[in-house]
Amino acid sequence: MKHKSICIGCAAILVFCSTALAEDAETDKKWSDEAEFSYVSTSGNSQTTTLAGKNLLKHQFSEKIEGQWDVSALFSEDHDITTAERYSTNIKGDYLLTRHLYTGLAAGWMKDKFAGFESRYYTGPFIGNKFYTGPKHFFKAELGLNYAHEEYIDETDDGFGEGSLYGLYEYAFNKKTKFSQAAEFLYDFKNSDNYKLLSLSALTVSITEIFSIKAIYEIRYMNRPVPDTLDTTDTLMSVALVANI
């Protein structure tokens, strides 16, 4: 009952925010927002609950400056036992140097005890390039340098310099359907065994001007999890309702 209440509350917030932003969008095109929400519950022989949400907010401050902020949450339980719980938030600012080349600063936080993280913080500069900007193909890549600090569930912690490589490709089949593939590689300069890889594949189909259905497949790989008894790879497949303004 508790998680059903959370589900209803999140859905209400999603609809409210989408309506409010739609009204604002008529007068201010500098803001854009993408909210994702998915919920699955089974009962009887199988008693599971999965709740996930994500929100990406962007603002165009000027012709050359753009900011974005995303938050996400994932919760899953099986027979009242928590089996997954992950929270994260990231913020970044971009400054356009040329038509395609840009630079900026990024910072973020993540908590995922089932992957070994009591908390993870990072911050640092990056430089990127928009190689393709449409109308069908979109591709950008970013190279960054971070300072990261990780606190683990075994009560140890570590701080280190980290290199990051990020890429995002999108292909628009038509106005209503698009495919996207994002990948990020993180490398610990202090310990070469400590590298991570994130892959996110998604197919999005619009059902109205605001709402879409999004199928997502996510892979998270850690070459050196802490503690080392954890699996190196986590995968997630989900279908979400998306409100895009």
Secondary structure, 3 states (H helix, E strand, C coil): CHHHHHHHHHHHHHHHHHHHHHHHHCCCCCEEEEEEEEEEEECCCCCEEEEEEEEEEEEECCCCEEEEEEEEEEEEEECCEEEEEEEEEEEEEEEECCCCEEEEEEEEEEEEHHHCEEEEEEEEEEEEEEEEECCCEEEEEEEEEEEEEEEECCCCEEEEEEEEEEEEEEEECCCCEEEEEEEEEEEECCCCCCEEEEEEEEEEEECCCCEEEEEEEEEEEECCCCCCCCCCEEEEEEEEEEEEC
